[in-house]
Amino acid sequence: MISGTLLVSKLMSCNVQTDFEDQNIMSVCNIMHANDIGSVVIVSRDKEKAPVGIITERDIVRILGKLDPDLLNTPIKKLMSKPLVTIEESASISEASKLMNTKKIRRLVVVDKNNKMSGILTQNDIFGAIEKNPDLFSEFYGEIFSSKFKEIYEKFNQYRLESLMPEFNQYRSEE
């Protein structure tokens, strides 16, 4: 299957962990810890529970690095990354990859044709597909790789190392 026809809906995770925008950073950290994930989609409290932002491990490190105790009680809506970057589930993985690279992000919230959240697609989901079918790499990034190839290749190799040697993550976190 070529990447132009491989749809986001085929690789996305439907089990999206969310938290409400009026919660604090500890609530989000608890969700990440309990589910062993690196991000939580932040939703509104209205009946649609519309996604309004995202908070990632990187965001949390940045926030806690400020050493401001008041940030622990600040509503997450003031700390989350926004606006939320979304992609339709009918988009191709190639389009998703290009959007991630353009926006310099590693996660996309997936929405249906009515703009309702239906999943999340991560860079690791794409790398996992490439690992299963290496031909997808050249389809995503072209036969003649751009100057970004080195960065993309390094990220892919990091993903492979982490997936082949889960204990590697343990040693990285101890550094």
C-alpha positions in Angstrom: 0.0 0.0 0.0 1.4 3.4 -0.9 1.5 6.2 1.6 -0.8 8.4 -0.6 -3.6 5.8 0.1 -2.6 4.8 3.6 -5.1 6.7 5.6 -4.6 8.4 9.0 -7.6 6.3 10.3 -5.6 3.1 9.7 -2.7 4.1 12.1 -4.3 6.4 14.6 -5.1 5.4 18.2 -8.7 5.6 19.1 -8.0 5.5 22.8 -7.3 9.2 23.4 -6.7 10.2 27.0 -8.2 13.5 27.8 -8.6 15.9 30.8 -10.7 19.0 31.3 -9.2 22.5 30.7 -10.0 23.6 34.3 -7.8 20.8 35.8 -4.2 21.4 36.9 -0.9 20.0 35.9 -0.9 17.2 38.5 -4.2 15.9 37.1 -2.6 15.6 33.7 0.6 14.0 35.1 -1.5 11.4 36.8 -3.2 10.5 33.5 0.1 10.3 31.7 1.6 8.1 34.5 -1.4 5.8 34.8 -1.5 5.2 31.0 2.2 5.4 30.2 1.7 8.0 27.6 3.5 11.3 26.6 0.5 13.6 26.0 -3.1 14.3 27.1 -5.6 16.1 24.9 -7.4 18.9 26.8 -11.1 19.2 26.3 -13.8 21.7 27.2 -16.4 21.0 29.8 -19.3 21.6 27.4 -21.4 18.7 26.3 -19.4 18.2 23.1 -16.1 17.9 25.1 -14.4 19.5 22.2 -10.6 19.3 22.1 -9.1 22.7 22.8 -5.4 21.9 23.3 -2.8 19.4 24.2 -0.2 19.0 26.9 2.9 16.9 26.4 5.8 15.7 28.6 7.9 18.4 27.0 5.4 21.1 28.0 5.4 19.8 31.6 9.2 19.9 31.8 9.1 23.4 30.5 6.4 24.4 33.0 8.0 22.8 36.0 11.4 24.1 35.0 10.2 27.6 35.8 10.2 26.6 39.5 7.0 28.6 40.2 4.8 26.7 42.7 1.8 28.7 41.6 1.9 26.8 38.3 0.9 23.6 40.0 -2.6 25.0 40.7 -2.9 27.0 37.4 -5.7 25.7 35.2 -4.2 23.6 32.4 -6.0 25.8 29.8 -3.4 28.5 30.6 -0.5 26.1 30.2 -1.5 23.8 27.3 -0.2 24.1 23.7 -2.8 25.8 21.5 -4.2 26.1 18.9 -4.6 22.4 18.5 -3.3 21.0 15.2 -5.8 18.5 13.8 -6.1 16.4 10.7 -9.0 14.6 9.2 -9.1 10.8 9.5 -9.5 10.6 5.7 -6.2 12.3 5.1 -3.2 10.3 4.0 -0.3 9.4 6.3 1.9 11.3 3.9 -0.1 14.4 4.5 0.0 13.9 8.2 3.8 13.4 8.1 4.2 16.6 6.1 2.0 18.6 8.6 3.9 17.3 11.6 7.2 18.3 9.9 5.9 21.7 8.9 4.5 22.5 12.4 7.4 20.8 14.2 5.1 18.6 16.3 5.0 14.9 17.0 1.2 14.4 17.5 -1.9 15.2 15.6 -5.5 15.0 16.9 -7.6 13.2 14.4 -11.1 14.5 13.6 -13.9 13.1 11.6 -15.7 15.1 8.8 -17.9 16.8 11.5 -14.7 18.0 13.3 -15.3 15.6 16.2 -12.2 14.0 17.8 -11.8 10.4 16.7 -8.2 9.6 17.6 -4.6 10.7 17.8 -1.8 10.0 15.5 1.8 10.2 16.7 5.2 10.3 15.0 5.8 6.9 16.6 2.7 5.5 14.9 4.2 6.5 11.6 7.6 5.1 12.4 6.0 1.9 13.5 4.4 1.6 10.0 7.7 2.3 8.4 9.3 -0.3 10.5 6.8 -2.9 9.3 7.1 -1.7 5.7 10.4 0.1 5.0 9.3 1.1 1.5 7.0 3.6 3.1 10.0 5.7 4.2 10.9 6.7 0.6 7.2 7.3 -0.2 6.9 9.7 2.7 10.1 11.6 2.1 10.8 11.1 -1.6 13.5 9.2 -3.5 15.9 12.1 -3.2 15.9 13.0 0.5 15.8 16.7 1.5 18.2 18.3 4.0 15.8 17.2 6.7 16.7 13.5 6.0 19.4 13.4 8.7 17.0 14.6 11.4 14.2 12.3 10.3 16.5 9.3 10.0 17.9 10.0 13.5 14.4 10.2 14.9 13.5 6.9 13.2 16.6 5.2 14.5 15.8 6.5 18.0 12.3 5.1 17.8 13.6 1.7 16.6 16.2 1.6 19.4 13.6 2.4 22.0 11.2 -0.2 20.6 13.8 -2.9 20.3 15.4 -2.2 23.7 12.8 -0.8 26.1 15.4 -0.8 28.9 17.2 1.9 26.9 14.6 4.4 27.9 15.3 3.6 31.6 19.0 4.5 31.1 18.2 7.7 29.2 15.9 8.9 31.9 18.6 8.3 34.5 21.0 10.7 32.7 
